[in-house]
Amino acid sequence: MNDIQSSLGYTIFLEDPIASLDNFLSSSNYSKVAILGDTHTLAECLPYLNLYSSYSSTCDLIEIDPGEDNKNIDICIGIWSMMQEFGLDRNSLLINLGGGVISDMGGFAASTYMRGIDFINIPTTLLAMVDASIGGKTGLDLQHYKNHLGTFTHPKGIFIIPEFLGSLHELEIKSGLTEVVKHGLIADHLHLRDTLSYLSNGLPGVNELIPQSIKIKLDIVEQDPTEKGIRKALNYGHTVGHAIESYYLAKGKLIMHGSAVAYGMMVEAVLSEMKCCMKTEDVKYIFEIIPNHLEPAKVTQEMILDLIDFMKLDKKNTDDLIKFSLLSEIGKPAINITCTEEEITEALLKCIHYFND
Ligand SMILES: NC(=O)c1ccc[n+]([C@@H]2O[C@H](COP(=O)([O-])OP(=O)(O)OC[C@H]3O[C@@H](n4cnc5c(N)ncnc54)[C@H](O)[C@@H]3O)[C@@H](O)[C@H]2O)c1
């Protein structure tokens, strides 16, 4: 796996990530280095770094509890305070060692601390390796609304260490595979074919899917780093998916990001047929893949009004209209598509009945 050099000014290290990390840290001359992780990633992944990287054992540690319900301003204040306590100055580095919650929140904390210090991402979930750690979106949830605080700030490097997947729960792997499938659906038939082959018979291995999935995301982000246009395509499944995540967060229940997005991709496939003339056979195909191979969230009829309320504050909306990133066919995204509440309700009901019948 060759390293990927991004035109956005950083490298995604795939080939020998631990040696590259050592090299990056020893040649960078940072005054202080701190590692941010959650209880699981510091227990499972940090020992691996300590074992192989000469540098990581000398870093200060900032540990938070795991889970989306910690991706908020209160926990972020705790992170900023620890950075201050450890004496991090403008020439310091924050290492985000964790899944998407850590890279989103650590990126946000670093990009705002003292008006911005450097950070690097060492993703430890499949979802963060192929998606969350790439692309420069940092974020926190606000009042259960997903990522309503955030910046566009790129890390100085991303280090992909697939060995970390060894301690990850199988359901979290499926959550990450949702974004891998999404990348195939929006941009790349061959990648979709390889992903389905992995999901059906384990070949090629999941590690082999990672570089191509990263390339698909990076290629789109490089064309539109601040999401004025084509980058919105990456939000396929996410208008509904984020609403489902917000709904469960507000109820104090946690679901995986990938589960919410998997359900969202089904609802948005129905909307794609209604609004973008996607072929019925493509919708059927998506309805086959997702329940068979991924772990879509549970959605009931009673949730519909709340879900639509959450969608009304989606970040892609303009002029009080709910905007979607859909598909006109597999491999061809269609962005800025307005759907009415009636259309969204119809699509949600179709999915709810699909699972109930
Ligand atoms: N910035 C972006 O572009 C972007 C893109 C997609 C998703 N996201 C965000 O990413 C978040 C979801 O990320 P996630 O799915 O990685 O969730 P996560 O960070 O909550 O990690 C999932 C769980 O796995 C544990 N874990 C992580 N690595 C582990 C390992 N190697 N071994 C054992 N346990 C491990 C974590 O402690 C956590 O309990 C959401 O907040 C979502 O909004 C951001």
The ligand as an ORCA input file, in Angstrom:
! r2SCAN-3c Opt
* xyz 0 1
  N     -15.318     14.361      9.981
  C     -15.850     13.562      9.096
  O     -15.678     13.736      7.899
  C     -16.678     12.389      9.545
  C     -17.081     11.410      8.628
  C     -17.805     10.315      9.093
  C     -18.119     10.210     10.437
  N     -17.730     11.199     11.303
  C     -18.038     11.096     12.724
  O     -17.373      9.955     13.251
  C     -18.060      9.513     14.414
  C     -18.195      8.005     14.380
  O     -16.901      7.458     14.376
  P     -16.626      5.959     14.821
  O     -17.618      5.079     14.194
  O     -15.193      5.706     14.603
  O     -17.036      5.969     16.359
  P     -16.224      6.116     17.728
  O     -15.099      7.040     17.636
  O     -17.274      6.388     18.756
  O     -15.653      4.638     17.955
  C     -16.556      3.571     18.106
  C     -16.239      2.732     19.362
  O     -15.093      1.929     19.094
  C     -14.122      2.104     20.136
  N     -12.828      1.897     19.502
  C     -12.214      2.706     18.612
  N     -11.127      2.104     18.120
  C     -11.028      0.903     18.731
  C     -10.128     -0.183     18.608
  N      -9.125     -0.172     17.725
  N     -10.337     -1.258     19.388
  C     -11.389     -1.314     20.256
  N     -12.301     -0.322     20.381
  C     -12.109      0.770     19.621
  C     -14.365      3.496     20.647
  O     -13.865      3.664     21.939
  C     -15.882      3.560     20.590
  O     -16.430      2.905     21.723
  C     -19.398     10.225     14.439
  O     -19.352     11.248     15.399
  C     -19.492     10.825     13.054
  O     -20.261     12.005     13.036
  C     -17.011     12.256     10.885
*
